Amino acid sequence: MAGLNCGVTLPLLGVLLLGAVLLTGGAAFQIGLPHGSGITVSIKLGTPLLSGKHCSIITRRILTTTLLIKSGETKDFSFSCRDPENYFVIEIQKNIDCMAGPCFFGEVQLQPPTSGLPTLNRTYSWDVQAHKRIGLELQFSLPRLRQIEPGDSCPDGITHSISGRVDSTTVQIGTFCSNGTVSRIKMQEGVHMALHLPWFHHRNVSGFSIANRSPIKRLCIIESVFEGEGSATLMSANYPAGFPEDELMTWQFVIPAPLRASVSFLQFNVSNCERKEERVEYYIPGSTTNPEVFKLEDQQPGNMAGNFNLSLQGCDQDAQNPGTLRLKFQVLVQYPQHESNVTYVVDLSKERDMSLSIEPRPSRQSRRFVPGCFVCLESRTCSTNLTLTAGSRHKISFLCNDLTRLWMNAEKTFGCMDHRYCLRRSYSLQVPRDILQLPVQLHDFSWKLLVPKDRLSLALVPAQKLQQHTQERICNSSFSYLVASAGLGQDLYLGSFCSGGAIQQIQVKQNMSVTLRTFAPSFRQEVSRQDLTVFFIPHFKEEGVFTVTPDMKNKVYLRTPNWDRGLPSLASVSWNISVPRDQVACLTFVKERAGLVCQTGRAFLIVQEHSSAAEEVFSLEEVLPKPSTHHRSFWVNVSNCSPASGKQLDLLFQVSLSPRTVDLTVILIAVVGGSALLLFALGLIICFVRKNRKKKRNKGPAVGIYNGNISTQMPMQPKFQKAPKDADPHVYAVIEDTMVYGHLLQGSNGSFVQPEVDTYRPFQGPVGASPPSPPPTCSRTWTVKLAPEEPCPGFSPESESEPYTFSHPTKRSGGDRNTEVPLLDAHEVEQTGE
């Protein structure tokens, strides 16, 4: 009994020492154990002594750190400190021998009771030894047990450690906490049970009983009882170490109606078997193939109604390299949903190179119980992830309380490698109807389109024009298309696009990847109106070409591919922008500078109208051009250099249309000028007619003066000859510059000297049919501006009249002589030049 021992006579030298200890120490204790009880109590240091602080056990005038009390002994002791729980632990072990005779079974008591023990961390352990033919059963009262991994702790600090025996080897069955589903554990050949109680917990009952049962002929049987929705995580014996060789372990699950259970393996390893095969066996109520045998790597059963058993069977391992067999699994029990009784058919038998994955969408972990979301194949094989492949017809169902926790991802590959057969052919990008009818949201559907290198390119044509997603104009639709191409040794992300824009076509140089990404369930109704078609077209050298047909309702924002990562080195991208005849386009760059620094080569921006061979060429390392107007359709080309690190090329620009207007002042001036010109012409005609009439009246006989010394022929030219009948008298000759100023271009040797010109060559080819060709990237020439720049606000209207053009007259063949007559001879040209 606990009490202060004050009547002990101490030697004179120890009075002062022990007196000081008693003044600073705690209460005295007495522990007595009956004869034949099989109980042993030991008190020892549990943690290392703190530096500068000491605590000891005082017994029989001796300071010690350990105390052992055996069956039939009684000992008095105390501690030299007031907080012994920080230094010492107490272990109470009881041995129960059932080998010699009958044993006492029933509810296990805590002996000695916790009230007679010092407030230390306590461990009660019971070691039961029995014959192999005797089965032992541990029954746990409420709350039941929950298994944890060795080394983990329980929230209340109370843990149960259970182990068994195989011959002379101890096998760890598991470590458990309270508030679980484990109600019974059956073993044979003995059991060791340890109950760990923290010093502050005043529990006075063990919470379990021991019963005698028939042999179980296996290592152990663990019973897990569910009373409602919940989950249980269980582990094989000796986990995470290896499961005993060629042993059998069984879990029994009690599932009340109408709950359903699903099994999923969280972690497992297999050993190297010499004989037999490691496996798991299920005994499922109502199954005609009991037991159902599965390998550990197989998909485990799910959506099971009623009680069932799961067994783990080991094998004879290789003596040289045994390996390790271990298993950690989870059983999830939940109410069936309406969808669990509905079977969906996904027919992929006619598809090729396609896969469909149904999987959980990312979500935050919750500490509360959350029912699982399972996809069941043929109603029995259930898992959180399921992949369906092409060429088969699949039947699936769902065991999930909330199908929004799942989504689908599909991928399909289509390649056409015969360029002669594939040229001009098309392929429609549509989601199969069997996928759209599933009650799970489609997240991504990706098409990978492959073409022979340098033989074919791809053109993506939508049924409705597309809008490019930018910060200035965000896509708000329920789905979008992510378009990328493979080129320049890396994937080129062209952008994200949705319906309702101005992009009529996207052309890609090489292989293309198109991903349909959805954002809302309503995409099923909207995606039916959107269809994409891919055409196989002749190969071109641009990385990408966008065909844009804007309207006056909205501004069109366009940006270079690989936004935020920069256009790849030496890449070239073009935009073909259409402008209606009665409208004017305004091209505006959002930033003043591109922020690009070239390490090698030059980066150019080229703007060229379709009906003009003139180009506007700008260096992207300098200031970007100001807003400009365009009355005709035009090209915008961006060609990158090899940029310096951290100075990538990202370019954003906008195109807006406005009606083409004519200035009233110009109209008035034109009308007045035209009227004045008409009146002037009429006046000249009247005067000419009157003059001719007057000359006819006053005409007399002709008088001629002959001078025989004067030649009637122009110098250095033959005489005039009669013009042919088909000659047009209203066609005037054009004087070549070299004929008028030729003497200025002649060198000392009489040859013509060609002027020095820049090395830049403008686009050569049909105007408007192809994007402008960029200058060589290694060119070091300055920016060349070949066309005037017009600002958007207050631009002047274009004249409706056609511009005059002059062409050189063609040389006549045959006997026709040159009829070009210079108006001045060489001497007169010199004087005029001066």
C-alpha positions, 0 to 999 in steps of 0.5 A: 500500500502507498504510504510514507515510511517514517519509522525506519531507523537509519545510520547516522551518516545517511540521516542527512542524505535521505532526509534531504531526499525525502523532503524533495522526493514524492510519496512511498509505495508498496507492491506485493505479488501473491504466490503463483500469480505468474506476475513480474513487476519491473521499474526501470529508466525509460528515457535517458537522464536529463543533463544536470537532473537526476532521479533514483529509486529509494528502497531499503536505504539504497539509491538505485535505477531499477527495481524488480518484484517477482511473484510472492514478493512485497517491496516498499520504495519511493523516488528521489524526485517529484516527477518520476514519470519523466524518468521511469517506466513500469512493466507488468508481465503475466505468464499463462501456461496452458501446456501442462493443464487447463487455463483460466479463460475469460475477461482479463484483469489488470493486476496489480490495479493501476490505483496501487502503482506509481504514476508512470508509463505502464505496460501490461503484457500477457504471454500465453503458451498453448499447444498447436492443436489449441486455438486462442481467441482475443475478443475486444470490447467496444471500442474496437481496434484499428491497425497502425504501422509499427512506430506510429502512435495513437491519439490517446497514447493507448496502444495494443501490440499483438504477436504470435508464434510459429514454432520458436519464432515470434511473429508480429501480428500488428499494432493497434489503436482504439476506435476501429473495426477489429473485434477478434483475433484468432491464433494458435500455439500461443499469443503475446498481448501488450497494453501500453498506457500513458502515466496520465491515463487512469484506465483500470480495465484491459478491454479484452478477453481470452477464449479457447477455440478449435485449431484454425490451421493457419497463422491467424484470423482477424475479424473486422466488423463494420456497422456503417460506412467506413474504411479499414487499413490492414497489414500482413504479419510482420509488416513491413518486414517479410510475411512468414514463409508458406503461411496462411493469414485470413481476414474476415469482414462483416458487412451489414446490408445494404452496404457494399465493400471494395478492396484496394491494395495500397502496397505489396511486395512478392518474394522469390518462390521456389514452390507454390505461388503467392496469391490472395483468395476471396470467399464471396457470398453468392459467387459460384467460383469460391474461392476466387483466386487473384495475384497480388498485382491483379485488380481486386474485387469491389462492389461486394455485398455481404460478408466475405473473407480475404486470405494471403497465402505464402510460398516456399521461398528460395533459400539463396534469395528469398525476397520479401512478401508483404501486403498493405490494403484498404477495405472501403464500405459505403452505401450503394448509389443509383449509378452502381445498378446502372451498366454503361457500354463503351464500345471501342471495338472499331477504334484504333490506337485509342485509350480512355482513363477514368480516374479521380480528379485532384482534391484536398485530403480530408480527415473525415471519412469520405466514401470512395469513388470506384469504377467497376468493370463487369460489376465486380472488378472495381478500382479508383482508376480504370483504363479502357483500350481500343478494339474491345467492348467494355461494360462498366458501372460506378460505385461512388456517392459523388461522380464529380470526384471522377473525370475522364482523359482520352488519347487517340493517335492518327497517322498517315504516312503515304503522302501521295494517298494522304494529300488533300484528305481530311480527318474529323476530330470528334469525341465518340458518343459512347464516351459522351454518354458516360455520367463522368465529366470528360477532362481531356481528349487528345488527338495526336496527328502524325505526318511524314517529315518534310512531305506533308503539313496539317491544316486545322479548320473549325466549323466555327471560327476560333478565338485565341485565349489572351489576358485581354480577351479570355475564353469563357466557353465550356471547352477549349482546344489546346493546339501544339506542334512538334518541330525545331526539336521541341513541342511548339505550343500554339495556344488555347482556342475557343469558339466565337473568334476570327481565326478561320484556319491554323496550319502547322508544319509537322505533327500536331497535337489537339486537346479538347479540354472541358471546364463545365458539364454543359460542354456536351451541348456546345461541343456538338456545334463545334467540329474540327477537321484536319486536312493534309496539305503540301509541306511548307516551311513556316512553323505555323500560319494563322488565317484570320478573318476579323469583323467590326464587332470585336477586336482580335487579339493575337499572340506568338506561340509558346507564350510565357516561354518565348518563341523558339529560336529561328522559328517563323510564324505568320498571320494572314489577315483578311480585310473586306473592300469596304473596311479598313484594318488597324494593326496595333502592337500592345507593347512599345518594345518586344524586350528581345535581345538576340545572341546570334542572328536578327529577329524581324517583323514583316508586314506586307499587303496582298496586292503589293510587293512592297514590305515593311520590315522592322527589327524586333530588337528595336521599337515596335511600329506604331499603329498603322492602317491597311486597306487591303488584306495583309500578312504579318510575319514574325521571325525569331533569332537565337535569343539571349538567356531570359530575353525570349520573344513574346509578341501580342498585337490586335487587329480592329476593323472600321468602315471605309469613309471618304472625306467630304472636303475631298469630294467637294474639291473633286466635284469642283475640279471636275466641273472646272475641267469640263468647262475648260474643255468645252471652252477649248473645243468651241474656240477651236471650232470657231478658229477653223471656220475663220481660217477656211474663210480667209484661206488664199493660194499657198506660197512656198520658199525653197531652200536647197541647202537645208536638210529635211532629215533629223540629225543621225536618224533615218527619214520618217517612214509611213506608219503601219495601218495597225499603229495606234497614233495615241500611244506615246513612247517612253524615254528610258532614264539611261538614254537621257542620263546615260552619259552620267553612268558611263565609266572611263572605259565606256561601260555603265556603272551599277549603283550599290544597293542593300542586300535585302531581297523582298518577297518574290512570288505570287502576291498574297498567295504565301507569307512574306519571306523573312530576310536572312537571320544572320543579316546585319542590315538596319530596318528597311521601311519599304512602304509608308506608315499610316496612323490609325486615328484620322487616316486619309481615305484611299482614292477610288481611282486606279493608279497610272502605270507606265510600261516599256514598249515592246520591240517589234519583230520583222522589218519594222524599224525603230520609230522612237524619236528622241526629243533632244540630241546629246548636245541638247541633253548636256545643256539641259542637264547643266 
